[in-house]
Amino acid sequence: MYFLFFTSGTLLVYTYVGYFLTVLLLGPVVRRLRRHHLADEKHTPFVSMIISLHNEEKLITQRIENFEALDSRRIGASYCWVMIVQTTTPGN
């Protein structure tokens, strides 16, 4: 019975105090061992724009102009255009 009492007490103390002290002591060690990843400023992300239109032939140029108006130079992105256009004729 004493074993169960002291084991429970030890686990409670570790939960509230021991874990905090373990993280406090191991935090600086882990930070020193971790490699710092620096962002490569020359890297430009590749962004794919997928435009899906259905019976909107009149809006294709407006959509393209809207996407081209995005400030891609701010993030240094290059685009790949993919257009999926489905039109139906009256009577089909």
PyMOL Python script that loads the backbone (N, CA, C, O; Angstrom):
from pymol import cmd

cmd.read_pdbstr("""\
ATOM      1  N   MET A   1       0.812  -1.192   0.000  1.00  0.00           N
ATOM      2  CA  MET A   1       0.000   0.000   0.000  1.00  0.00           C
ATOM      3  C   MET A   1       0.868   1.274   0.000  1.00  0.00           C
ATOM      4  O   MET A   1       0.536   2.266  -0.649  1.00  0.00           O
ATOM      5  N   TYR A   2       1.979   1.220   0.740  1.00  0.00           N
ATOM      6  CA  TYR A   2       2.890   2.367   0.762  1.00  0.00           C
ATOM      7  C   TYR A   2       3.489   2.612  -0.621  1.00  0.00           C
ATOM      8  O   TYR A   2       3.673   3.755  -1.037  1.00  0.00           O
ATOM      9  N   PHE A   3       3.789   1.522  -1.324  1.00  0.00           N
ATOM     10  CA  PHE A   3       4.358   1.646  -2.660  1.00  0.00           C
ATOM     11  C   PHE A   3       3.409   2.390  -3.592  1.00  0.00           C
ATOM     12  O   PHE A   3       3.836   3.283  -4.324  1.00  0.00           O
ATOM     13  N   LEU A   4       2.139   2.037  -3.574  1.00  0.00           N
ATOM     14  CA  LEU A   4       1.141   2.691  -4.409  1.00  0.00           C
ATOM     15  C   LEU A   4       0.993   4.161  -4.035  1.00  0.00           C
ATOM     16  O   LEU A   4       0.861   5.014  -4.912  1.00  0.00           O
ATOM     17  N   PHE A   5       1.014   4.460  -2.743  1.00  0.00           N
ATOM     18  CA  PHE A   5       0.880   5.843  -2.279  1.00  0.00           C
ATOM     19  C   PHE A   5       2.051   6.695  -2.755  1.00  0.00           C
ATOM     20  O   PHE A   5       1.845   7.781  -3.296  1.00  0.00           O
ATOM     21  N   PHE A   6       3.277   6.215  -2.561  1.00  0.00           N
ATOM     22  CA  PHE A   6       4.449   7.002  -2.935  1.00  0.00           C
ATOM     23  C   PHE A   6       4.629   7.079  -4.461  1.00  0.00           C
ATOM     24  O   PHE A   6       5.113   8.084  -4.982  1.00  0.00           O
ATOM     25  N   THR A   7       4.242   6.033  -5.155  1.00  0.00           N
ATOM     26  CA  THR A   7       4.304   6.084  -6.621  1.00  0.00           C
ATOM     27  C   THR A   7       3.312   7.108  -7.158  1.00  0.00           C
ATOM     28  O   THR A   7       3.649   7.870  -8.064  1.00  0.00           O
ATOM     29  N   SER A   8       2.124   7.140  -6.631  1.00  0.00           N
ATOM     30  CA  SER A   8       1.125   8.126  -7.066  1.00  0.00           C
ATOM     31  C   SER A   8       1.590   9.534  -6.728  1.00  0.00           C
ATOM     32  O   SER A   8       1.450  10.447  -7.543  1.00  0.00           O
ATOM     33  N   GLY A   9       2.139   9.715  -5.541  1.00  0.00           N
ATOM     34  CA  GLY A   9       2.637  11.038  -5.144  1.00  0.00           C
ATOM     35  C   GLY A   9       3.781  11.494  -6.016  1.00  0.00           C
ATOM     36  O   GLY A   9       3.849  12.662  -6.400  1.00  0.00           O
ATOM     37  N   THR A  10       4.692  10.572  -6.337  1.00  0.00           N
ATOM     38  CA  THR A  10       5.825  10.917  -7.201  1.00  0.00           C
ATOM     39  C   THR A  10       5.350  11.303  -8.595  1.00  0.00           C
ATOM     40  O   THR A  10       5.860  12.264  -9.171  1.00  0.00           O
ATOM     41  N   LEU A  11       4.390  10.577  -9.147  1.00  0.00           N
ATOM     42  CA  LEU A  11       3.861  10.916 -10.478  1.00  0.00           C
ATOM     43  C   LEU A  11       3.157  12.264 -10.477  1.00  0.00           C
ATOM     44  O   LEU A  11       3.260  13.016 -11.446  1.00  0.00           O
ATOM     45  N   LEU A  12       2.443  12.577  -9.400  1.00  0.00           N
ATOM     46  CA  LEU A  12       1.794  13.884  -9.320  1.00  0.00           C
ATOM     47  C   LEU A  12       2.812  15.008  -9.257  1.00  0.00           C
ATOM     48  O   LEU A  12       2.654  16.027  -9.929  1.00  0.00           O
ATOM     49  N   VAL A  13       3.850  14.834  -8.460  1.00  0.00           N
ATOM     50  CA  VAL A  13       4.891  15.867  -8.352  1.00  0.00           C
ATOM     51  C   VAL A  13       5.603  16.028  -9.693  1.00  0.00           C
ATOM     52  O   VAL A  13       5.872  17.151 -10.121  1.00  0.00           O
ATOM     53  N   TYR A  14       5.908  14.916 -10.354  1.00  0.00           N
ATOM     54  CA  TYR A  14       6.566  15.012 -11.662  1.00  0.00           C
ATOM     55  C   TYR A  14       5.675  15.731 -12.667  1.00  0.00           C
ATOM     56  O   TYR A  14       6.161  16.524 -13.474  1.00  0.00           O
ATOM     57  N   THR A  15       4.377  15.460 -12.622  1.00  0.00           N
ATOM     58  CA  THR A  15       3.463  16.080 -13.567  1.00  0.00           C
ATOM     59  C   THR A  15       3.473  17.596 -13.436  1.00  0.00           C
ATOM     60  O   THR A  15       3.493  18.304 -14.443  1.00  0.00           O
ATOM     61  N   TYR A  16       3.459  18.097 -12.218  1.00  0.00           N
ATOM     62  CA  TYR A  16       3.345  19.539 -12.014  1.00  0.00           C
ATOM     63  C   TYR A  16       4.691  20.246 -11.910  1.00  0.00           C
ATOM     64  O   TYR A  16       4.775  21.430 -12.239  1.00  0.00           O
ATOM     65  N   VAL A  17       5.741  19.571 -11.467  1.00  0.00           N
ATOM     66  CA  VAL A  17       7.026  20.236 -11.257  1.00  0.00           C
ATOM     67  C   VAL A  17       8.121  19.624 -12.136  1.00  0.00           C
ATOM     68  O   VAL A  17       8.883  20.347 -12.778  1.00  0.00           O
ATOM     69  N   GLY A  18       8.193  18.316 -12.161  1.00  0.00           N
ATOM     70  CA  GLY A  18       9.283  17.636 -12.861  1.00  0.00           C
ATOM     71  C   GLY A  18       9.284  17.872 -14.351  1.00  0.00           C
ATOM     72  O   GLY A  18      10.344  18.102 -14.933  1.00  0.00           O
ATOM     73  N   TYR A  19       8.133  17.823 -14.984  1.00  0.00           N
ATOM     74  CA  TYR A  19       8.073  18.044 -16.424  1.00  0.00           C
ATOM     75  C   TYR A  19       8.510  19.462 -16.766  1.00  0.00           C
ATOM     76  O   TYR A  19       9.231  19.675 -17.741  1.00  0.00           O
ATOM     77  N   PHE A  20       8.076  20.426 -15.972  1.00  0.00           N
ATOM     78  CA  PHE A  20       8.466  21.817 -16.196  1.00  0.00           C
ATOM     79  C   PHE A  20       9.983  21.972 -16.086  1.00  0.00           C
ATOM     80  O   PHE A  20      10.601  22.641 -16.914  1.00  0.00           O
ATOM     81  N   LEU A  21      10.578  21.362 -15.074  1.00  0.00           N
ATOM     82  CA  LEU A  21      12.029  21.455 -14.893  1.00  0.00           C
ATOM     83  C   LEU A  21      12.782  20.724 -16.009  1.00  0.00           C
ATOM     84  O   LEU A  21      13.837  21.183 -16.445  1.00  0.00           O
ATOM     85  N   THR A  22      12.254  19.605 -16.467  1.00  0.00           N
ATOM     86  CA  THR A  22      12.886  18.870 -17.562  1.00  0.00           C
ATOM     87  C   THR A  22      12.899  19.701 -18.839  1.00  0.00           C
ATOM     88  O   THR A  22      13.924  19.782 -19.517  1.00  0.00           O
ATOM     89  N   VAL A  23      11.786  20.309 -19.165  1.00  0.00           N
ATOM     90  CA  VAL A  23      11.714  21.156 -20.368  1.00  0.00           C
ATOM     91  C   VAL A  23      12.602  22.387 -20.203  1.00  0.00           C
ATOM     92  O   VAL A  23      13.255  22.813 -21.155  1.00  0.00           O
ATOM     93  N   LEU A  24      12.628  22.948 -19.023  1.00  0.00           N
ATOM     94  CA  LEU A  24      13.440  24.132 -18.762  1.00  0.00           C
ATOM     95  C   LEU A  24      14.928  23.825 -18.919  1.00  0.00           C
ATOM     96  O   LEU A  24      15.678  24.654 -19.434  1.00  0.00           O
ATOM     97  N   LEU A  25      15.358  22.650 -18.483  1.00  0.00           N
ATOM     98  CA  LEU A  25      16.772  22.300 -18.564  1.00  0.00           C
ATOM     99  C   LEU A  25      17.180  21.776 -19.932  1.00  0.00           C
ATOM    100  O   LEU A  25      18.297  22.035 -20.380  1.00  0.00           O
ATOM    101  N   LEU A  26      16.297  21.045 -20.604  1.00  0.00           N
ATOM    102  CA  LEU A  26      16.649  20.475 -21.904  1.00  0.00           C
ATOM    103  C   LEU A  26      16.389  21.429 -23.075  1.00  0.00           C
ATOM    104  O   LEU A  26      16.898  21.202 -24.172  1.00  0.00           O
ATOM    105  N   GLY A  27      15.611  22.483 -22.863  1.00  0.00           N
ATOM    106  CA  GLY A  27      15.293  23.422 -23.938  1.00  0.00           C
ATOM    107  C   GLY A  27      16.518  24.044 -24.588  1.00  0.00           C
ATOM    108  O   GLY A  27      16.640  23.994 -25.812  1.00  0.00           O
ATOM    109  N   PRO A  28      17.439  24.633 -23.809  1.00  0.00           N
ATOM    110  CA  PRO A  28      18.636  25.231 -24.430  1.00  0.00           C
ATOM    111  C   PRO A  28      19.520  24.207 -25.147  1.00  0.00           C
ATOM    112  O   PRO A  28      20.127  24.528 -26.169  1.00  0.00           O
ATOM    113  N   VAL A  29      19.599  22.984 -24.624  1.00  0.00           N
ATOM    114  CA  VAL A  29      20.415  21.950 -25.266  1.00  0.00           C
ATOM    115  C   VAL A  29      19.830  21.585 -26.623  1.00  0.00           C
ATOM    116  O   VAL A  29      20.561  21.471 -27.607  1.00  0.00           O
ATOM    117  N   VAL A  30      18.530  21.403 -26.677  1.00  0.00           N
ATOM    118  CA  VAL A  30      17.874  21.044 -27.942  1.00  0.00           C
ATOM    119  C   VAL A  30      17.988  22.195 -28.931  1.00  0.00           C
ATOM    120  O   VAL A  30      18.184  21.959 -30.123  1.00  0.00           O
ATOM    121  N   ARG A  31      17.871  23.431 -28.464  1.00  0.00           N
ATOM    122  CA  ARG A  31      17.980  24.591 -29.352  1.00  0.00           C
ATOM    123  C   ARG A  31      19.368  24.681 -29.981  1.00  0.00           C
ATOM    124  O   ARG A  31      19.495  25.047 -31.149  1.00  0.00           O
ATOM    125  N   ARG A  32      20.410  24.350 -29.217  1.00  0.00           N
ATOM    126  CA  ARG A  32      21.765  24.391 -29.756  1.00  0.00           C
ATOM    127  C   ARG A  32      21.999  23.283 -30.768  1.00  0.00           C
ATOM    128  O   ARG A  32      22.730  23.477 -31.740  1.00  0.00           O
ATOM    129  N   LEU A  33      21.394  22.135 -30.556  1.00  0.00           N
ATOM    130  CA  LEU A  33      21.593  21.015 -31.458  1.00  0.00           C
ATOM    131  C   LEU A  33      20.800  21.125 -32.751  1.00  0.00           C
ATOM    132  O   LEU A  33      21.161  20.519 -33.759  1.00  0.00           O
ATOM    133  N   ARG A  34      19.736  21.888 -32.722  1.00  0.00           N
ATOM    134  CA  ARG A  34      18.879  22.029 -33.894  1.00  0.00           C
ATOM    135  C   ARG A  34      19.552  22.923 -34.931  1.00  0.00           C
ATOM    136  O   ARG A  34      20.116  23.963 -34.590  1.00  0.00           O
ATOM    137  N   ARG A  35      19.490  22.517 -36.192  1.00  0.00           N
ATOM    138  CA  ARG A  35      20.043  23.350 -37.256  1.00  0.00           C
ATOM    139  C   ARG A  35      19.038  24.421 -37.645  1.00  0.00           C
ATOM    140  O   ARG A  35      17.839  24.159 -37.741  1.00  0.00           O
ATOM    141  N   HIS A  36      19.530  25.609 -37.864  1.00  0.00           N
ATOM    142  CA  HIS A  36      18.650  26.698 -38.282  1.00  0.00           C
ATOM    143  C   HIS A  36      18.565  26.701 -39.800  1.00  0.00           C
ATOM    144  O   HIS A  36      19.583  26.717 -40.493  1.00  0.00           O
ATOM    145  N   HIS A  37      17.341  26.684 -40.307  1.00  0.00           N
ATOM    146  CA  HIS A  37      17.113  26.706 -41.744  1.00  0.00           C
ATOM    147  C   HIS A  37      16.831  28.144 -42.168  1.00  0.00           C
ATOM    148  O   HIS A  37      15.871  28.766 -41.714  1.00  0.00           O
ATOM    149  N   LEU A  38      17.668  28.643 -43.027  1.00  0.00           N
ATOM    150  CA  LEU A  38      17.483  29.991 -43.535  1.00  0.00           C
ATOM    151  C   LEU A  38      16.796  29.926 -44.892  1.00  0.00           C
ATOM    152  O   LEU A  38      17.056  29.021 -45.684  1.00  0.00           O
ATOM    153  N   ALA A  39      15.934  30.873 -45.151  1.00  0.00           N
ATOM    154  CA  ALA A  39      15.217  30.918 -46.422  1.00  0.00           C
ATOM    155  C   ALA A  39      16.166  31.362 -47.527  1.00  0.00           C
ATOM    156  O   ALA A  39      16.941  32.303 -47.357  1.00  0.00           O
ATOM    157  N   ASP A  40      16.096  30.679 -48.651  1.00  0.00           N
ATOM    158  CA  ASP A  40      16.893  31.047 -49.808  1.00  0.00           C
ATOM    159  C   ASP A  40      16.148  32.139 -50.564  1.00  0.00           C
ATOM    160  O   ASP A  40      15.059  31.909 -51.090  1.00  0.00           O
ATOM    161  N   GLU A  41      16.733  33.311 -50.615  1.00  0.00           N
ATOM    162  CA  GLU A  41      16.043  34.445 -51.245  1.00  0.00           C
ATOM    163  C   GLU A  41      16.037  34.349 -52.765  1.00  0.00           C
ATOM    164  O   GLU A  41      15.264  35.051 -53.417  1.00  0.00           O
ATOM    165  N   LYS A  42      16.876  33.503 -53.339  1.00  0.00           N
ATOM    166  CA  LYS A  42      16.908  33.354 -54.792  1.00  0.00           C
ATOM    167  C   LYS A  42      15.841  32.378 -55.279  1.00  0.00           C
ATOM    168  O   LYS A  42      15.537  32.331 -56.471  1.00  0.00           O
ATOM    169  N   HIS A  43      15.279  31.608 -54.367  1.00  0.00           N
ATOM    170  CA  HIS A  43      14.274  30.615 -54.742  1.00  0.00           C
ATOM    171  C   HIS A  43      12.949  31.298 -55.067  1.00  0.00           C
ATOM    172  O   HIS A  43      12.463  32.122 -54.292  1.00  0.00           O
ATOM    173  N   THR A  44      12.375  30.956 -56.204  1.00  0.00           N
ATOM    174  CA  THR A  44      11.063  31.484 -56.572  1.00  0.00           C
ATOM    175  C   THR A  44      10.086  30.319 -56.636  1.00  0.00           C
ATOM    176  O   THR A  44      10.353  29.327 -57.315  1.00  0.00           O
ATOM    177  N   PRO A  45       8.976  30.422 -55.948  1.00  0.00           N
ATOM    178  CA  PRO A  45       8.006  29.326 -55.977  1.00  0.00           C
ATOM    179  C   PRO A  45       7.314  29.246 -57.330  1.00  0.00           C
ATOM    180  O   PRO A  45       7.180  30.247 -58.033  1.00  0.00           O
ATOM    181  N   PHE A  46       6.883  28.059 -57.679  1.00  0.00           N
ATOM    182  CA  PHE A  46       6.156  27.826 -58.918  1.00  0.00           C
ATOM    183  C   PHE A  46       4.686  27.674 -58.566  1.00  0.00           C
ATOM    184  O   PHE A  46       4.317  26.776 -57.808  1.00  0.00           O
ATOM    185  N   VAL A  47       3.852  28.534 -59.105  1.00  0.00           N
ATOM    186  CA  VAL A  47       2.435  28.559 -58.773  1.00  0.00           C
ATOM    187  C   VAL A  47       1.630  28.134 -59.991  1.00  0.00           C
ATOM    188  O   VAL A  47       1.824  28.666 -61.084  1.00  0.00           O
ATOM    189  N   SER A  48       0.741  27.192 -59.808  1.00  0.00           N
ATOM    190  CA  SER A  48      -0.134  26.755 -60.895  1.00  0.00           C
ATOM    191  C   SER A  48      -1.502  27.395 -60.714  1.00  0.00           C
ATOM    192  O   SER A  48      -2.097  27.316 -59.639  1.00  0.00           O
ATOM    193  N   MET A  49      -1.991  28.021 -61.761  1.00  0.00           N
ATOM    194  CA  MET A  49      -3.316  28.615 -61.744  1.00  0.00           C
ATOM    195  C   MET A  49      -4.232  27.728 -62.569  1.00  0.00           C
ATOM    196  O   MET A  49      -4.015  27.547 -63.767  1.00  0.00           O
ATOM    197  N   ILE A  50      -5.235  27.185 -61.943  1.00  0.00           N
ATOM    198  CA  ILE A  50      -6.200  26.347 -62.653  1.00  0.00           C
ATOM    199  C   ILE A  50      -7.517  27.109 -62.703  1.00  0.00           C
ATOM    200  O   ILE A  50      -8.109  27.435 -61.674  1.00  0.00           O
ATOM    201  N   ILE A  51      -7.954  27.380 -63.910  1.00  0.00           N
ATOM    202  CA  ILE A  51      -9.189  28.129 -64.112  1.00  0.00           C
ATOM    203  C   ILE A  51     -10.200  27.183 -64.733  1.00  0.00           C
ATOM    204  O   ILE A  51      -9.984  26.657 -65.825  1.00  0.00           O
ATOM    205  N   SER A  52     -11.281  26.974 -64.049  1.00  0.00           N
ATOM    206  CA  SER A  52     -12.328  26.104 -64.567  1.00  0.00           C
ATOM    207  C   SER A  52     -13.529  26.970 -64.923  1.00  0.00           C
ATOM    208  O   SER A  52     -14.097  27.637 -64.059  1.00  0.00           O
ATOM    209  N   LEU A  53     -13.910  26.959 -66.184  1.00  0.00           N
ATOM    210  CA  LEU A  53     -15.018  27.785 -66.656  1.00  0.00           C
ATOM    211  C   LEU A  53     -16.046  26.898 -67.352  1.00  0.00           C
ATOM    212  O   LEU A  53     -15.695  25.958 -68.065  1.00  0.00           O
ATOM    213  N   HIS A  54     -17.286  27.204 -67.139  1.00  0.00           N
ATOM    214  CA  HIS A  54     -18.358  26.486 -67.816  1.00  0.00           C
ATOM    215  C   HIS A  54     -19.308  27.520 -68.411  1.00  0.00           C
ATOM    216  O   HIS A  54     -19.963  28.268 -67.686  1.00  0.00           O
ATOM    217  N   ASN A  55     -19.370  27.550 -69.715  1.00  0.00           N
ATOM    218  CA  ASN A  55     -20.210  28.514 -70.442  1.00  0.00           C
ATOM    219  C   ASN A  55     -19.880  29.958 -70.061  1.00  0.00           C
ATOM    220  O   ASN A  55     -20.784  30.775 -69.887  1.00  0.00           O
ATOM    221  N   GLU A  56     -18.624  30.265 -69.935  1.00  0.00           N
ATOM    222  CA  GLU A  56     -18.217  31.634 -69.590  1.00  0.00           C
ATOM    223  C   GLU A  56     -17.128  32.110 -70.546  1.00  0.00           C
ATOM    224  O   GLU A  56     -16.098  32.625 -70.110  1.00  0.00           O
ATOM    225  N   GLU A  57     -17.353  31.939 -71.839  1.00  0.00           N
ATOM    226  CA  GLU A  57     -16.370  32.359 -72.823  1.00  0.00           C
ATOM    227  C   GLU A  57     -16.079  33.846 -72.743  1.00  0.00           C
ATOM    228  O   GLU A  57     -14.963  34.283 -73.023  1.00  0.00           O
ATOM    229  N   LYS A  58     -17.075  34.616 -72.363  1.00  0.00           N
ATOM    230  CA  LYS A  58     -16.914  36.069 -72.301  1.00  0.00           C
ATOM    231  C   LYS A  58     -16.018  36.490 -71.146  1.00  0.00           C
ATOM    232  O   LYS A  58     -15.455  37.584 -71.169  1.00  0.00           O
ATOM    233  N   LEU A  59     -15.880  35.636 -70.137  1.00  0.00           N
ATOM    234  CA  LEU A  59     -15.118  36.009 -68.941  1.00  0.00           C
ATOM    235  C   LEU A  59     -13.687  35.501 -68.934  1.00  0.00           C
ATOM    236  O   LEU A  59     -12.952  35.763 -67.983  1.00  0.00           O
ATOM    237  N   ILE A  60     -13.271  34.779 -69.974  1.00  0.00           N
ATOM    238  CA  ILE A  60     -11.920  34.214 -69.975  1.00  0.00           C
ATOM    239  C   ILE A  60     -10.872  35.314 -69.917  1.00  0.00           C
ATOM    240  O   ILE A  60      -9.945  35.241 -69.111  1.00  0.00           O
ATOM    241  N   THR A  61     -11.004  36.328 -70.756  1.00  0.00           N
ATOM    242  CA  THR A  61     -10.000  37.403 -70.758  1.00  0.00           C
ATOM    243  C   THR A  61     -10.005  38.163 -69.436  1.00  0.00           C
ATOM    244  O   THR A  61      -8.950  38.572 -68.952  1.00  0.00           O
ATOM    245  N   GLN A  62     -11.176  38.353 -68.856  1.00  0.00           N
ATOM    246  CA  GLN A  62     -11.265  39.042 -67.568  1.00  0.00           C
ATOM    247  C   GLN A  62     -10.560  38.230 -66.473  1.00  0.00           C
ATOM    248  O   GLN A  62      -9.863  38.804 -65.637  1.00  0.00           O
ATOM    249  N   ARG A  63     -10.731  36.924 -66.470  1.00  0.00           N
ATOM    250  CA  ARG A  63     -10.080  36.069 -65.474  1.00  0.00           C
ATOM    251  C   ARG A  63      -8.565  36.096 -65.624  1.00  0.00           C
ATOM    252  O   ARG A  63      -7.840  36.176 -64.632  1.00  0.00           O
ATOM    253  N   ILE A  64      -8.089  36.030 -66.865  1.00  0.00           N
ATOM    254  CA  ILE A  64      -6.642  36.060 -67.098  1.00  0.00           C
ATOM    255  C   ILE A  64      -6.058  37.391 -66.656  1.00  0.00           C
ATOM    256  O   ILE A  64      -5.008  37.424 -66.015  1.00  0.00           O
ATOM    257  N   GLU A  65      -6.718  38.475 -66.985  1.00  0.00           N
ATOM    258  CA  GLU A  65      -6.235  39.800 -66.558  1.00  0.00           C
ATOM    259  C   GLU A  65      -6.239  39.929 -65.042  1.00  0.00           C
ATOM    260  O   GLU A  65      -5.346  40.549 -64.464  1.00  0.00           O
ATOM    261  N   ASN A  66      -7.232  39.349 -64.405  1.00  0.00           N
ATOM    262  CA  ASN A  66      -7.303  39.396 -62.948  1.00  0.00           C
ATOM    263  C   ASN A  66      -6.114  38.659 -62.318  1.00  0.00           C
ATOM    264  O   ASN A  66      -5.502  39.159 -61.374  1.00  0.00           O
ATOM    265  N   PHE A  67      -5.790  37.470 -62.843  1.00  0.00           N
ATOM    266  CA  PHE A  67      -4.658  36.729 -62.313  1.00  0.00           C
ATOM    267  C   PHE A  67      -3.331  37.407 -62.616  1.00  0.00           C
ATOM    268  O   PHE A  67      -2.415  37.376 -61.794  1.00  0.00           O
ATOM    269  N   GLU A  68      -3.223  38.019 -63.788  1.00  0.00           N
ATOM    270  CA  GLU A  68      -1.986  38.720 -64.121  1.00  0.00           C
ATOM    271  C   GLU A  68      -1.804  39.981 -63.288  1.00  0.00           C
ATOM    272  O   GLU A  68      -0.682  40.453 -63.107  1.00  0.00           O
ATOM    273  N   ALA A  69      -2.904  40.527 -62.780  1.00  0.00           N
ATOM    274  CA  ALA A  69      -2.825  41.732 -61.952  1.00  0.00           C
ATOM    275  C   ALA A  69      -2.318  41.426 -60.546  1.00  0.00           C
ATOM    276  O   ALA A  69      -1.962  42.342 -59.805  1.00  0.00           O
ATOM    277  N   LEU A  70      -2.282  40.152 -60.173  1.00  0.00           N
ATOM    278  CA  LEU A  70      -1.752  39.805 -58.857  1.00  0.00           C
ATOM    279  C   LEU A  70      -0.287  40.207 -58.778  1.00  0.00           C
ATOM    280  O   LEU A  70       0.440  40.139 -59.769  1.00  0.00           O
ATOM    281  N   ASP A  71       0.131  40.619 -57.618  1.00  0.00           N
ATOM    282  CA  ASP A  71       1.505  41.083 -57.448  1.00  0.00           C
ATOM    283  C   ASP A  71       2.430  39.889 -57.266  1.00  0.00           C
ATOM    284  O   ASP A  71       2.833  39.569 -56.148  1.00  0.00           O
ATOM    285  N   SER A  72       2.761  39.236 -58.367  1.00  0.00           N
ATOM    286  CA  SER A  72       3.601  38.036 -58.291  1.00  0.00           C
ATOM    287  C   SER A  72       5.063  38.385 -58.032  1.00  0.00           C
ATOM    288  O   SER A  72       5.820  37.548 -57.541  1.00  0.00           O
ATOM    289  N   ARG A  73       5.465  39.610 -58.357  1.00  0.00           N
ATOM    290  CA  ARG A  73       6.862  39.991 -58.110  1.00  0.00           C
ATOM    291  C   ARG A  73       7.149  40.109 -56.620  1.00  0.00           C
ATOM    292  O   ARG A  73       8.291  39.951 -56.189  1.00  0.00           O
ATOM    293  N   ARG A  74       6.119  40.384 -55.837  1.00  0.00           N
ATOM    294  CA  ARG A  74       6.307  40.523 -54.393  1.00  0.00           C
ATOM    295  C   ARG A  74       6.745  39.198 -53.780  1.00  0.00           C
ATOM    296  O   ARG A  74       7.580  39.176 -52.876  1.00  0.00           O
ATOM    297  N   ILE A  75       6.186  38.098 -54.265  1.00  0.00           N
ATOM    298  CA  ILE A  75       6.587  36.799 -53.748  1.00  0.00           C
ATOM    299  C   ILE A  75       7.548  36.092 -54.694  1.00  0.00           C
ATOM    300  O   ILE A  75       8.045  35.011 -54.377  1.00  0.00           O
ATOM    301  N   GLY A  76       7.811  36.684 -55.839  1.00  0.00           N
ATOM    302  CA  GLY A  76       8.738  36.103 -56.795  1.00  0.00           C
ATOM    303  C   GLY A  76       8.237  34.808 -57.396  1.00  0.00           C
ATOM    304  O   GLY A  76       9.010  33.864 -57.560  1.00  0.00           O
ATOM    305  N   ALA A  77       6.970  34.745 -57.725  1.00  0.00           N
ATOM    306  CA  ALA A  77       6.390  33.501 -58.227  1.00  0.00           C
ATOM    307  C   ALA A  77       6.395  33.477 -59.746  1.00  0.00           C
ATOM    308  O   ALA A  77       6.309  34.518 -60.398  1.00  0.00           O
ATOM    309  N   SER A  78       6.497  32.293 -60.291  1.00  0.00           N
ATOM    310  CA  SER A  78       6.312  32.098 -61.723  1.00  0.00           C
ATOM    311  C   SER A  78       5.081  31.223 -61.905  1.00  0.00           C
ATOM    312  O   SER A  78       4.830  30.315 -61.113  1.00  0.00           O
ATOM    313  N   TYR A  79       4.322  31.501 -62.947  1.00  0.00           N
ATOM    314  CA  TYR A  79       3.015  30.865 -63.107  1.00  0.00           C
ATOM    315  C   TYR A  79       3.016  29.821 -64.211  1.00  0.00           C
ATOM    316  O   TYR A  79       3.796  29.889 -65.161  1.00  0.00           O
ATOM    317  N   CYS A  80       2.140  28.873 -64.062  1.00  0.00           N
ATOM    318  CA  CYS A  80       1.807  27.907 -65.100  1.00  0.00           C
ATOM    319  C   CYS A  80       0.295  27.973 -65.257  1.00  0.00           C
ATOM    320  O   CYS A  80      -0.438  27.803 -64.283  1.00  0.00           O
ATOM    321  N   TRP A  81      -0.171  28.214 -66.458  1.00  0.00           N
ATOM    322  CA  TRP A  81      -1.607  28.368 -66.691  1.00  0.00           C
ATOM    323  C   TRP A  81      -2.198  27.049 -67.168  1.00  0.00           C
ATOM    324  O   TRP A  81      -1.656  26.400 -68.062  1.00  0.00           O
ATOM    325  N   VAL A  82      -3.294  26.669 -66.573  1.00  0.00           N
ATOM    326  CA  VAL A  82      -4.059  25.506 -67.020  1.00  0.00           C
ATOM    327  C   VAL A  82      -5.500  25.969 -67.104  1.00  0.00           C
ATOM    328  O   VAL A  82      -6.075  26.419 -66.113  1.00  0.00           O
ATOM    329  N   MET A  83      -6.074  25.858 -68.276  1.00  0.00           N
ATOM    330  CA  MET A  83      -7.459  26.288 -68.449  1.00  0.00           C
ATOM    331  C   MET A  83      -8.321  25.110 -68.843  1.00  0.00           C
ATOM    332  O   MET A  83      -7.999  24.359 -69.764  1.00  0.00           O
ATOM    333  N   ILE A  84      -9.405  24.964 -68.138  1.00  0.00           N
ATOM    334  CA  ILE A  84     -10.377  23.930 -68.458  1.00  0.00           C
ATOM    335  C   ILE A  84     -11.662  24.662 -68.842  1.00  0.00           C
ATOM    336  O   ILE A  84     -12.332  25.253 -67.994  1.00  0.00           O
ATOM    337  N   VAL A  85     -11.986  24.614 -70.102  1.00  0.00           N
ATOM    338  CA  VAL A  85     -13.157  25.335 -70.594  1.00  0.00           C
ATOM    339  C   VAL A  85     -14.125  24.322 -71.180  1.00  0.00           C
ATOM    340  O   VAL A  85     -13.775  23.539 -72.063  1.00  0.00           O
ATOM    341  N   GLN A  86     -15.333  24.353 -70.679  1.00  0.00           N
ATOM    342  CA  GLN A  86     -16.361  23.462 -71.209  1.00  0.00           C
ATOM    343  C   GLN A  86     -17.515  24.335 -71.663  1.00  0.00           C
ATOM    344  O   GLN A  86     -18.085  25.099 -70.883  1.00  0.00           O
ATOM    345  N   THR A  87     -17.842  24.210 -72.910  1.00  0.00           N
ATOM    346  CA  THR A  87     -18.974  24.968 -73.440  1.00  0.00           C
ATOM    347  C   THR A  87     -20.003  24.003 -73.994  1.00  0.00           C
ATOM    348  O   THR A  87     -19.680  22.931 -74.506  1.00  0.00           O
ATOM    349  N   THR A  88     -21.217  24.409 -73.878  1.00  0.00           N
ATOM    350  CA  THR A  88     -22.305  23.613 -74.440  1.00  0.00           C
ATOM    351  C   THR A  88     -23.063  24.495 -75.403  1.00  0.00           C
ATOM    352  O   THR A  88     -23.271  25.683 -75.152  1.00  0.00           O
ATOM    353  N   THR A  89     -23.459  23.920 -76.470  1.00  0.00           N
ATOM    354  CA  THR A  89     -24.230  24.674 -77.440  1.00  0.00           C
ATOM    355  C   THR A  89     -25.710  24.501 -77.114  1.00  0.00           C
ATOM    356  O   THR A  89     -26.110  23.470 -76.575  1.00  0.00           O
ATOM    357  N   PRO A  90     -26.507  25.487 -77.431  1.00  0.00           N
ATOM    358  CA  PRO A  90     -27.939  25.365 -77.164  1.00  0.00           C
ATOM    359  C   PRO A  90     -28.515  24.163 -77.903  1.00  0.00           C
ATOM    360  O   PRO A  90     -28.206  23.943 -79.074  1.00  0.00           O
ATOM    361  N   GLY A  91     -29.336  23.401 -77.233  1.00  0.00           N
ATOM    362  CA  GLY A  91     -29.968  22.236 -77.839  1.00  0.00           C
ATOM    363  C   GLY A  91     -29.239  20.934 -77.506  1.00  0.00           C
ATOM    364  O   GLY A  91     -29.753  19.856 -77.800  1.00  0.00           O
ATOM    365  N   ASN A  92     -28.036  21.012 -76.891  1.00  0.00           N
ATOM    366  CA  ASN A  92     -27.304  19.777 -76.516  1.00  0.00           C
ATOM    367  C   ASN A  92     -27.425  19.524 -75.053  1.00  0.00           C
ATOM    368  O   ASN A  92     -26.882  18.540 -74.550  1.00  0.00           O
TER     369      ASN A  92
END
""", "prot")
cmd.dss("prot")
cmd.show_as("cartoon", "prot")
cmd.util.cbc("prot")
cmd.orient("prot")
